[in-house]
Structure formats: C-alpha cells, structure tokens
Amino acid sequence: MIHKHLIILFAFMISTSFSFAETIFGSNGIGFLDRNEGIRSVGMAGAGLSLTDSAYFHFANPAGWYNVGKTRYTISTTLVRSYASDETGTDDLDEFLFPGMALSVPIYHNYALGLYYKPVSDYNYLLIGQSEWSPKYPIDDSDTLSYKDRLQGEGGLSKMGVNLATKFGSTSFGIASDFYLGKLDNLRIIDFDDDLFSLSGRSERRELSGFGIRLGLLSDLPGNTSIAATVSLPAKLNVSTVIQYEAGDSLKFDDLDYELPLEFGIGFSKTGNRLRGVVDAGYSFWEETADSWDSYSDYINTSRLSIGVERLPLRGALDPWYEKWLYRAGVSYDEHYIELNDNKLTIFRVAAGAGIPVKSGVGILEFAFTLDFRGDESTIGAKETVVGINVGWSSMEKWFERKQR
C-alpha cells in the first residue's frame, strides 16, 4: 500500500512543480534561485556538502548518496510568508510549496542509485505602476495620457535526475544527471484612463528544457572530520518562445538558448562528542552566461557561505525523549546573480531545525525554520523579509537492502 501512496504523491508533486512563492526580485533571468537542499540542510542555512550519514539526502553533493543500507525516501513541504516593501508601500504573501523529494536504493556492492526532484528557481512576481505617455499628436487637447501598467510573471525552473555514487576506501565519488524542465510566463497589461483607448495586453511563454552534469567527492579524514567538493558543469537550456498579443496575433521562436553557469562548492565538517560543525562555500560564474540571457541588468559572478551546527542525539534506552532529537541551526550569506540599480543584491539567512526519530525506527520527522533578509531600500530600491516553515519526512523500506559482508 505504501508503494501506491508514494507513486501518487510523486505524480502530484511533479504536477505542482511550478507553484512558487512570489518575490519582487524574480522578474529577470530565470527568477530567484532556490537553494533549499533538503530539510536537514535547510535547518543549517544550506550547509551540508560534507555530511556522510545515511539519514541525509545529498541534493547538492552526488557523492553523499553512497551510504545507503536500505531503500530510503524523503518528501518535504514548505509554508512561506514574504513581506516586501519599496517606494510604493508594503505587501505580503502566503504560499504553500513542495521543495523536493528523493529516493535512494543500494545496488551492487558499494554502489547506490538515487532519483530526485527539486525546484531550481522561482519566477513569480507582480509589479503595478502608474505611468504617463505624451503622444506625438495630442488627443482632446491633452498633452499627456495616464495609464496603469501591470507586469506579472509566474513559473520557474525545476530539475529531476539520476544519481550514482560509490566509495573506495575513505573517499566516495558521485555523478548526477540533471534533466531541467520549466516555463516562464510573462503578462503585460496597459489600461489607459482615457475611454478612447481599449485595454491592451501582451503575453509571453518560454518553455525550457535541458541537461546538466554534476560531480561530487566526499572524504572521511582522521579525527571525525570530513571534506567535500562539487562541480556543476555549464548546462544548455533549449527555449521555445510564444508571444501572444491582445488582437490575437502570435509569434513563435525556437532559436534561443539559455545557459546555467559553471559552479564550484566545497564543504567541511567536524564531529565531536555531541556537536557537529559544518561549513560550506560556493562560487558561480554567471558572467560567462550573460550573453545568453535577455536581461535588462548586468550579470555578476556570485559567492555564498553557510555555517551550521548540529547537536547529536543520545541513543540509550533510558535517555529522555528530547535528548534523542537532533537540533540544528545556521546562518548563511548569498548573492543574487543579477545586479539591480547597479548594486549587488545580497541574501542573509538565519535558520534552525530539529529531527525527531519515530519510536518504531521507521523514519525521521524533520522541521526547519528560516528567516531571509533580501535587498536594501537605500541601494536596491526594495527589500524582502521571507519567513519559511519546512516539514519533511525521511524513511526507509526493505524493498532493496544491501547484504552485510
């Protein structure tokens, strides 16, 4: 019965893969990047490239999937509330999201196979402004005409893929094949205050598809220390564009390509008696992709840094229940790949979370809380505060089980 439920849930989550939270910074490129790499990593503000235990799903590091003794799966969901403000005022939005799911299966000897789905970017925005137009030949003795300009977009990019990992000695290696699918919908509506003009509009849909490769390495060192490294190779995205006008005319283009950047990541973790510290850093070469995106702003290379800590549980039969929980927290710094008003958009995150083992041993219930601070009104012209509550479930089944040798 549980097999049937998982298939239904997977199909439902794929069908809702483009339901993202609205952001005022998501109107250029492919939108705002989604860096949620699993609930456990979310609880440490994105850190986790070098984690090696089997309870963790490595969305970001293909090498981490090797440590699987039984078939494991994870699903998660997120409730997001964003508060945005700019010179026109403030706004807020609630959204219910599905940030990802994964399945890992042990296969021959030290090899493991993984299947996964997760969002890559968020392309939801709504901008409404009042403007004026000065026609060459005035109408009704008026030099200017006022109109309301509404810009709206939705969609985003997601990926699903296959991961293969193995371990030689104390070092594991992994490779992931990412299959990208997405759509970017844009709508512009102009509504003149003068009754002489009718409502006019223009819609544009871009359907994206592509393929990418990621490589990962993870090594256990003496002293309960682990290091990790990842490389995401540049990925080409094929784009099909359809433009529809209010009058009914339409245009279609199939000769436009987008590109995702070359990215590097490194990670370090150190485990003590009850505490584990985790540090991740990354760099993305977005400037090399600037010519392939029709953005109105300059692309910039970006860096990110995440620092997390995890309190490990006690496992004694007589230990109190709250001592068997995993507690975690973290902070991170990230940068948006498009400059706004000639200034860099930075993102600061504070996060906390917990993992609750189920008494029967069938899985772990994961919680994470995030607080993001994006932008600055004095430099960017707008800012956002985004609150996220994440809930996930990780479990294992005996569909496939690695034999002990």
N, C-alpha and C positions, 0 to 999 in steps of 0.2 A: 504493500500500500504506500509506503514512504517513497518508493521509486516513482509511482504515478504522481504523487504530490510534487516531487521535485521537478518533473518534466513540465507540469502545468505552471509552476512558479517561474521556471526558466523562460518559458514562452511568454508569460505575462510581462516579465521584466524586460525582455528584448523589445516587446511591443511598446513599452513606455520609456524607451531609452533616451528619448529626446525631451523629457519633461524635466527642465532645469529651473533653478531659481533665477529670477530677474536680477540683472546687475546693470548699473548705468555705465559701466566700463566695458561692456561686451559688444559694442557696435562695430568694431573694426577687426580685420583678420578673421580668425575662426572663433573669436569670442574670448571669454575669460577661461584660463586653464584650470582644470580640476585636478588637484594633486592629492586627493584622498586615496591612499594606497592600502586600504583595509582598515577595519575599526581599531585594531591594536596600534597601528602606526598613527592613525588619527589622534589617539589619546596621548601620543608623544609628539604632536605637532609635525608629523611627517617623517620622523626618524625611524629607522628600522632596516636599512640595507644589510646590516651585518648580523641580524638575528638568525639563529640556527635551529631553534627547537621546532618540533613537528606541529605545534599548535598555531604557528604563524604562517599565513599565506603571503608569499612574496610577490605581490603585484609589480613591485618596482625592480626586483632582482631575480632574474631567471635561475640563478644558481641555488637559491634557497629552497627550491621545490624538491630536492633530492631526499630530504629527511622525512620520509613518509613510510610508516609501517603498515597502515591500513588506508582504505579509501576514506578521504576526508572531503568535506564540502563546507562552504561558508556562504551566507547570504547576509545582506545588510540593508538598512533603510535609514533615511535622514529626514528630520524636520528642520527647516531653515527659516529664520526670520531675519530679514535685512532692513536696515534703516539707512536711507540715502538722503543727502542734503546737498544743495547747491544754491546759486544766487536766486533761484525761483522759489525755494522753500524746501520742505522735507516730505518724504514719502516712506512707506513701509510696506512689506510684502511677506506673506507666509507661503511656504511651498513644501510639498511632500515629495521626496526624491528616492531613487533607487541607485545608490552609488556603486554597486558592484556585486558580483558573485563569482565563485570559483569552485572547481572540483579537481582533486589530485588523486592519482592512482599509482601505487607501486607496481613496477613491472620487473623485467629481468634483472636479477642481482641488485646492484646499487642504483639502478635507473628508476626514474619516476616521471610520469606524464601528467601534465596539468592542462586544464581547459578553463578559460576565464572570460569575463566580460566586465568592462568598466567604462564610464564616460571619460572623455579627453578634454572637452571644452564645453562652455556654457555660452550660448549666443542669444540670450533673451534680454531685450531692452525696450524701453518706451520713452520717447522724447517728444514733448509737445511745446511749441513755441508760437508766439505771435510775431508776424513779420509785415513788412510793407514793400510794395512794388510801385515803381514810378514808370508808367507806360510811356512810350515814345510819343503817342498821340493821346492826350488826356481825355477821359471819359466823364461826361456830366460835370464839366468844369472842375474836376478834381485832379490835382497833380499826383496824388498817391492813393493807392488802394491797399487796404489792410487785409490780411488773411491769416488763418490758423494753419500751421504746418505740423503735421503729425508723422513722426517716424517711428516705426515699430518693427522689431525683428524677433525671431524665435528659432530654436533649433540647437544645433551643436554637432560635435564630432564624438563618436564612440569607437571603441575597438573591442574585438573578440579575437581570441587566438589560442595557439597551442604552444605548450612549454615542455621542453625536455631537459632533464638535469641528471647528473651523475656525480659520483665522488671518487677521487683517487687519493688514498692516504688521508691527509687532514684538509684537503682542498676540494671544493666542489665547483663544477662548471655547469653553465646552463645557457640555452639558446631559446629565444621566443620568437614566434612568427605572429606578427600583429596584422589583423585584417581590419581596415578602417572603413567605417560607413557613417555618413552624416548628411545633413541638409541644413542650409542656411536660408531662411525665408526673410525677405525684407519687403515692407509695405510703406509707401509714402502717399499721404492724402493731403491735398490742398483745398481748403474751404474758404472762399472769399466772402467777406462780409457783404459785398455788393451783390444784389439779386441778379444782376446781368450775367454773372458767371456761375456756371454749374460746378458741382463737386467734381474734382478730377483726381485720379489716382494712378499709381504705377506699382505693380508687384513684381518681385524678382525671386526666383527659387534657384538655388545652386545645390545640386546633388553631388556628393563627394564619395569617392571610393579609392582605396589604395592598399599598399602592402608595405610593411616595415619589418626590420630585424633588430632585435636587442640581444646583447651578450652580457653575461654576468659571471663573476668569480667571487667565491666566499671561502675564507681560510680560517681554521681554528689554530690559534697560537698558544704557546705555554702561558700559564698564569690566567686562565679563564678569559682570554682575550680573543676577539675575532675582528678581522678586517674584510672589507668587501669593495668591489669596483664594478661599475656597469658602464656600458656604451650603448647608446641608441643611435643607429645609423640613420642618415637622412632618408626620408620617405617621400616619394612622389604620390600626390593625390590627383586623380583624374576628376575633372569638374565638368558637369553638364549644366548649362545655364539657360533658363527660360524666363523671358521678360514679357509680362502681360500688361497692356495699357487699358485704361478705362473704356476707350472706344471699342475694344475687342481685338485690336491688332496684337500680334505676339512675335517675338524673335527668339531663336534658339541658337546657342553657341556650344560647341563641343571641343574647342581647341585651346582651352585654358587649363593650365596645370598649377597646382599649389605644391608647396614643399614644407615638410616638417624638418626641424633642424637637427644637426649633429649635437648629441648631448652626452656629457660625462658625469658620473656620480661616484663618490667614494664614501665609505662608512667605517665606523669604528665602534666597538662595544667592549665593555669591561664588566665582568660579573664578580661581585663579592659575596659575602655570606647571605645577605638578604636584599641587596640592592644591585641593580644593573644600570650602568650609564651608557647612553647611545648618542653618537654624533654623526650626522650626515652632511655632506656638502655636494653641490652640483653646479654645473655651468652649461649654458645652452647658446649655440651660435646662430641666433636669429638673424643677424645682419646678413648672413650668407643667403638667406631666403627672401630678402626684401623685394627683389625684382619679380618674384612670382606671386606676390600678393598685391591687390589693388587697394592699398590703404592710403588714407589721407594724411597719415602721420609717419614718422621715421621709426624703423625697426631698430632695436638695440639688442646686444647680447645681454643675457641675464644670469645672475648668480643666486644661489639660495643656500641657506644654512638652517639646520634643525638640530636642537639639543633636547634629549629626553632622558627621563629616569623612570625606572620601574622597580617597585617593591615586590619581591618574590614571595610566594606563599609558603606557609608551613604545611606539611603533609601528614602529620601524626594523627592517629585515630582519635586522640583525646584533645586535640587542639580546637579552640573555639572556631565557629564557622567563619567569622570575619577575618581570622588570621589565614584562612585558606584562599582568600581573594587575592587577585593581582591588582595592585594600584599603580597608576602611572600618570605622568604629567610631562609637559614640554613647552618649549617656545620655538618660534621659527621666524626667519626673515626671508622674503621672496620678492622678486621683481617682475613686473609685467613687461611683455616683450614689445610693446608699442609706447612711444613717448606721447604724452598728452600735454598740449600747450608748451612744448619744448622742455618738459620736465619728466623725470622718471617717476612712474607710479610704483610705490612700494607697498608691500602687504606684510603686516605683523600679525602673528597668530599666537594665542595663548590657549593651551589645551589641557584637559585632564580626563582620565578614564579609569575603568575598572573591568576586570574579567572575573566572572563568577562561575566556578565549576559546578555542574549539576551533580547532585549526590550519587546518582546512578552511574556516573562516569561516561555518559554518552556524549557529552559536549560541554561547551563553554558559552555562556551568555555574556556578550561584550557591550559595554556602554562607553561613550565618549562625548565630551562637551567641548566645543570650540568657540572662540571669540576672535573674529578677524577685524582688523582695522586697515582700511584701504583708502589711499589717497589723502589729500590735504586741500581744503578750500583755498588757502592762501597761494598755493602754487599750481595745483591741478585744476582748480575751479570747482571741485566736488569731492565728497568723501562718503564712504560707506562704513557702517558697522554691521557685521553679519554674525548672527548667533546660530550655532548648529547643535542639534542633539542627535547623536548617532546611536543606533541599536543594531547589533549583529549577532549571529548565531553560527558557531563552528561546531561540527560534529564529525563522527566517523562511523563507518559501516563496515561489515565484513564481506562486502561484495568481492573485493580483491584484498589479499593480505600477503605481505612478504614473509616467506618462510624463514625461521630462525636457523642459522647455520653454526 
